[in-house]
């Protein structure tokens, strides 16, 4: 109920902003923006606005909110705003951001600006930021926050609590303390819930958990997300290859990774960038989409060339041209089902070399059974439609072949593309469509050529 009320309140305020913009009351817009909305809601409003209106709204956002709002924006829009800032503006924003969030912003800025920002920071913060910037953005190192509270295993609960009270506040998403030795090597974790209900004389060594393996700093962010989801983690320590503690990853950053991966899978199926601005300029959007339209055109020419090989058969039996799209379309759907399943399995780590063989056999049988089922339906329909049992038999065999091949191609193709370092979500759909079209047309028209020769 509370969440629904909050959502309704945000919608009301967003509507009030739209009405104020239409009436030209910028003072009212600024008041609602800066006192009535959370930074995430402001970011949503900016992403939902056309470019001209977006820039006006951004100018009305108070300076002390800029950094928080930027964190929630897509890379494309964030980069656009950052490109208009000078080093002083970025330095001002940096004062209010966590190290991991600041690193995300700086990675989109020129080296000269990054250097100026680093020069203004104290030695400790600069060192922590440089540690994060040293790792790829899509790795555990790029996700981690170096702000971690650590304790030694030989101290008591009473000492730990006294130590915590010396802090004005704890880092966000702190659910555990990390236990390290004097060399900062990771040993285990001490949950706050355990700490609070334990006797003051108990030692950290007696209470700590050692069953949580730390995350290696070079681990890809997709694997980090999978691990968080599998073990219901709120935070996890990050170590180097020698076991030395470097930082921690928190659930808020992992949620961003999960959302971005989901967006990537959906958008890539259509050849789009998941960070593409919905309200980007016409020419920029046109350029981005033209590439995949061109690739699709080449595959369409290939399918047309296959059809051209059997033009004599089509001239003899016009019904072939009517029924051809059915074979290709059914194969495309069957292949897409398997393709989507395997791409998702690869992303979540559920598909590997150990179970791929079983999956291929399963999809082959599924394709064959569906092929037999729908071949019978289409054969009967085609026979009644055109009064030609031979035509019905031909399309039945072609449909069986194409659905079986499509299921196999949809299963194997993502694995092959991944091994070739090609994004299956981006290239899989185009290649699969080509395969199902070519196989479907060759099977149907080839058989017809032999039957009606």
N, C-alpha and C positions, 0 to 999 in steps of 0.2 A: 504493500500500500504506500509506504514512504517513497519507494523508488518511482512508482507511478505518479505520485504527487510532484516529485522533483522534475520528472520528465514533462509533466503538464505545465509546470511553472516556467521551465526553460522555453518551451514552445510559445508560451504567452509573451515572454520577453523578446524572443526572436521576432514574433509578429509585430510587437510594439516598435522594434527597431526598424523593420521594413516600412511601417506606416510613417514613422518619423522621418525616414529618408525621403519618402515620396513627398512629404510636406515641406522638406527642406529644413527641418528643425534639428540641426547638427548638435546643438547643446544637449537636447534630450537624448540623442543617440549616444553621445559621449558619456552621459550620466548612467544610462542603462548598461553600456559596455563595461565600464570600469567599476561599477558598484553592484550590478545585478547579475553578472554572469561569471562562471568559473573560467579559467584560462582555456580549458578543453572545449568549452562551449563557444568561446570567442573564436578559437581555431576552426571549429565546425562552421561557424557563420562565415568566416573568411573563405573557406574552401567551397562554400555553397553560393558565393557571390561572383558575378561577372567581374572581369579585370578592373574596370573603371571604379565600380562601387567598392571592390575589395581594397584598392589603394586608399580610398577615402576613409574606409573603416580603420585600416591599419594606422593611418595618421592620427585617428582619434583615440587609439589605445594609449593609455598612459605608459611612460617610459619604464616604470618599475614592473610592468606586467609583460613587457616585450619578450624577455627571456623565457618565461613560463609558457607563453602562447606559442613561441617558435618551436618548443619541444613537441607540440601536438600536431604541427603542420606536416603535410607530406613533403618529401625531399624537394620536389619540383618548386612548390610555392615557397618553401623556406629558403631555398637557394636564391630565388628571385628577390626576396626581401633582403637577404644578407648581402647580395651584390650591390645594393644601394647604400649600405652602411660603411662608414669609415672605421678605422681602428678604435677610435675613442668610443663610438657607439657599442662596438663589440666588447670592449673592456668594461663598459658600464653594465652590460648584460651579464658578463662573466662572473661578476661579484655575487650574484644571487643563485648561481647554478651549481649542482653537484658535478663532481669531476667527470663522471661518465656522460652526463647530459651535455656538458661543455665540450667534451671531445667530439660528440656527434655533430655539434654546430661547427666546430673548427675544421672538421674534415671537408667541409664544403667551401672553405675560404682559401684565398691565395696564400702562399707560403710567407709572403711579406707581412700580411695581417696576423697570421699565426705567431710569427716571431715577435711582433709588437705586443701581442696579448701575453705571451710567455714572459716578456721582459718586465711586465708590470706586476707579476705574481711573486710571492715570496718563494724562497728556495724549496721548501717542503711541498707546497702546492704545485710548483712548476715541475718538480721531479715526478710527482704522482700523475700529473697530466701527461707528461712525456712518456711515461710507462704505458698509459692507455693508448696514446697516439701511435705507439710503436707497433701495435698489432692491427691486423685487418679489421675493418668495421664489422664483418660478418663472422667473427670468431669470438670465442669466450673472452679473449683479451680485450676485444673492442667493446664488449658488453659490460665488462666488470667495472665495479666502483672500488677504488682503493681505500675508501673510508670504512675500515673494519675495526671493531673492538675485539682485542685479543686478550687472553689470560693464560697464565702458566698453570700446569697441572698440579703443582705442589702447594698452592695456596688454598685457604678455606673459603667457604661461602661468605662468611662474615667479611673477609677482606675484599672479596669480589663486589659485594654490595656497597661497601664503603668506597671502593674505587669508582663504581658506577655513579654514585651520588656526587662525585666531583665534576661530572659532565653536566653542562647546562641542558643538553638534550642528547638523545641517541640517534644515530643515523636512521633514516627512513627504512622501513621494512626489516627492522632488527628483531628477529625471532630467536636467534641463537648467538652465543659468543663463540669465537673460534679459539680453540686451545692449541698453543704452539710451544715449542721449546725455546731455549735462549738464542738459537740460531734462526728463529722464525720458521722452522719446519712444521708443517701441519701434523697435528696429532689426532684431533677429534673436535667435536662440537659440544657445547653445553647449552641446551635449550633454556630459555628464560623461564618457561613454565616449571621445569625441574628445579631451577635455581630458587625460585620464589617459595617453593613448598618444602625445601630441604633444611635440615638442621644447620645452624651457623658453624658448628665445628666440623662438618663434613668437608672433605677436600674435593677439589675439582676432578682429580683423578678418579675418585670413587663414583662420581656422578656423570662424567662425560660419556658421550656416545662415540664409539670408534667404528661403527658399521657404515657410516656415510663416506663413500669415496669422494675425494675432491675432484673438481673438473680441471683437466689439463688446459692450459691457457690457449693452446692452438686448436682446441676442439671447435668444429664448425657450429655456428649458432643454431642450425636446424637440429643437430644432435643434442645441444643444450636444452632446447625446447622439448624434445622428446623425453629427455631424462626428467625434467621438471614435471611434465604431465604424468609420466609413469610412476613417480614416487611422491607426487603431491607436495612438492617442495615450495617453500616461500622464499628461501635464499639458499645459496650453496657456495662453498669456498672455492677459490681458483688458485691453482699452484703451477709452478714451472716444472720442467722435466726432472728436477732434482727434489721436488716435494716442498719447495719453499713457498710459503703463502704470499700471494701477490694481491689478492682482493677478493671480492665476492660478487655474485650475480643475484639480482633480486627479481621477484616474480613480475614486477611492473615492466621491466625490460623484456622479459621472456614473452609476456602477452603481446608486446609490440612485434616480436619476431613471428609469433604464431599468426597474428593478423596479416603481417606482410607476406608470409608464405602462402596463406590462403588467397590473398589478393593476387599474388603472382600466378598461382595455378589457374585461377578463373580468368584473369586478363590475358595470360599468355596463350590460352586456347584460341583467342581471337587475334593473336599477334600484337597485343597492346602492352604497354608498359604499365605496371601496377601503380607507379607513382605519377602517371599522366594526369595533368590538371584537367578536370572536366570542363573548365571554362578557359582553356588555353586558346591563344589566337588561332585564327583559321589556318594560316599558312603553316604554323608549327604542327598543328594536328594533322593537316594534310600530308606533310612530309613523313610523319611517323607512320601513318597508315598506308602510304603509297608503296612502301617497301614490301610489305606482306601481300598487298594486292598484286604486285608485280610477280612475286613468287608463285602465288596462287594461279595467276594467268599462265605461267609456264607449265604448271601441272595440268591445267585445263587443256592447253594445246596438246600435251602428251596424250591425254585421254581422247581428245578429238582425233588425233593421228591414228590411234588404235581403231576407232570407229571407221575412219576412212579406209582402213585395210579391208573392210567387209562391206563396202558400199554396194557391190553387186548383189549380195544376199539381201540387203535392206531394200533395194529396188524391186527384187522379186517378191519379198514378203514384207509389206509395209507395216504389218503388225509388230515386227521386230522393233521398229523405232518407237512404237507406243509403249512396249513393255520394257525396253532397255533401262529407263530410269528406276524401275522397281528393283531390279537386280543390284544396281549400284547403290541405291538409297538404303536398302536393307543391309547390305554389307557395311556401309558407312556407320550405321547405327550400332550394329553388333561389334564392330571394331572399336568404336568410341567408348562403349561400355567397358570393354576389357582394358583399353588404354587408360581411362580415368581411374579405374580400380588399381592398376599397377603403379601409375604415377603417384597416387596417394600412398600406396604401400611403400614405395621407395622413400617418400618424404618422411614417413613415420618410422622407417626402419623395419617394417614388417616383412618386406620382400628382400631376400638375400639369395646367395648362391646355394644355400642349403635347402631352400624350399621352392626354388624357381622351377625345377623339373616337375614337381607335383602340381604347381600352378599351371604350367603349360599343358599337362595332361588333362587337368580339370577343364580348362578353357576350350581345349580341342573337343572334348566330349560335349560340353555345353553348346558349342558352335554347331556340332554335328546334329545334336538332338533338336535344337531350334531350327536348323536347316531342314531336317526331315519334316518337322511340324509345319513350318510356313511354306515349304516347297509343295506340300500336299494342298494347302489352302490356295496358293497362287496358281498351281496347275489346274485345279478345278475351276477357278474363276476364269482363267485364260481360255480353257477349253469351251466353257459355256459362252464366253464373250465372242470368240472368233470362230467357234465351231470346228476347231482343229486340234485333235488330241495330240498330234505330234508337237505342235507349238507348246501345249501345256507340259508335255514331258520334257522338252528342251529347257524351258524356263525353270522347271523343278530341279533338274540336274545342275543348272548354272547357279541357282540360288543356294543349293546345298554346298557347292564348291566355294562360292564367295563368302558365305557365312562362316564356314569352317576356316578358310584362309584369313578372314578378317579377325576372328577371335584369336588365332595364333599370332598374327601380325600385331594386334593391339597389346598382346602380352609380352612379346619379345622385343618389340621396337623401343619401348622406354628404357629397357635394360641396356640394349646396344648403344643407344644415344648417350646414356649416362657414362658408359665406359669410354666413349669417344669424346667426353667432356662437352657434350652438347645438351642444352637444357631440353628434357623431354616434353615439358609443358609448352615450350615455345615452338619446337619443330615437329613434335609428334603428330599433331592433328593434320598438318599439311601433307606429311609423308604418308600417313595412314589413308587419307582421302585418295591420294594418287594410287596407292596399292589396291584399294577396294574397287576403284573405278576401272583401272586397267584389267584386273583379274576378272571382274564381273563382266565387262564388255567382251574380253577375249573368250571367256567361257561360253557366254550366251551366243554371241555372233559366230564364234568358231564352230560350235556345235550345229548352229543353224546352217552354216555354209556347207558342212558335211551332209546334213540331212536333206537339204533342198538342192543339192548340186545336180 
